[in-house]
Amino acid sequence: ADMGAKLLCLCLASALVAYYIYSPMPEDFEEPWKVMLIAANFRLFGHLAEVAEWLGLMHYMEAMTLMIAADYIPPTSDENVTVMDTEFNNVPVRLFLPRKASDGLRRAVVYFHGGGWCVGQAGMKAYDHLTRWTSNKLNAVVVSVNYRLAPKYHFPVQFEDVYSVTKFFLQSSILSQYGVDPTRVCVAGDSAGGNLAAAVAQQLLEDSEVETKLKAQALIYPALQTLDMDLPSFRENANKPILSKSLMVKFLSEYFTSDPSLREAMASNRHVPVESSHLFQFVNWSNWLPEEMKKDHVYTSPTYGSPELAQKYPGFLDLRAAPLLASDAQLRGLPLTYILTCEHDVLRDDGVMYARRLQAAGVSVTHDHAKDTFHGAMIFVLGPTELAVGHRLLNRYIEWLNENL
């Protein structure tokens, strides 16, 4: 009988684990079981962080940071690239300097990692690999920025950190110190980092102190707006792998404040005051999405919120946090642009709308839309979480940089 009880327990435990791991996947996903395991792992992190916060041990994002920190690697040089951690303008950066001889001046990429403005760092295995690979493949100098994170620091600190690094690096004396061609510098980033890259590129156009112009910007499944949490991509992908709608709202609201009232207002999409209604034209998906992405969705005008949230936390209406809020005139001078979007991603429509608005403003845009994958896929190229689609996206990004930078 004892044996039977153990077997029963084992069966129940297995059923629970299977229930936890199993989540229905879109049929076009390659390697669905692998994606399921990755998604379950992220869900587990999220649940553990929620428990830690509920027990009063630490803030949700601090718990997430702890779990991700296991993934850190120190700066390690290899036969192709010299790697070092240093500071530019008092902001820590990880610097990748190619060892291969160069015929002339080199290209350069200033990279901002993802993680919802709250987690992640240049030394995470996935980002170290991505930036090292970029340096190696392009024979380029790569500056990967460790900007300060929420909840300890809120907007605009993250933006100011990446902006001051970029501005410092673009000085002719610094470019020449690293042998960089001033006509071949790019900013790039994924997710929250893509948001920061887009904001930096816009701000540089307004900054009379910066003489060097960016050659390009590469935005990997970027977050670009803070106004509408009910885009078709939010409706369709609310529970897709890695970045659920609720986690996105958590990250986005945390960028501005730890006050839960902003998160709650964003979650029900009633955070924008009527005084700011004119901004909705810039993120009105019914005007900017191509027909095939509108499907059967019906655009509903926003429900306006009380003005006090916007008075307390004006950052969420700031162009530097929401690059899609730029006017057409502000978009016109932007450099060559690469945008990657993923079909099964809450942020899909942000990137699609930006691509369309940039094209309308006469900017040269390459928009790659990956139909068979989810948010974050490009960093899954190492170890047990390696995905074929991750390699495909990474190679495509590198190829674009190689042809355009």
Summary of the structure (lengths in Angstrom):
residues: 405
radius of gyration: 21.4
end to end distance: 70.3
largest distance: 81.1
contacts: 1384
relative contact order: 0.12
helix: 49%
strand: 17%
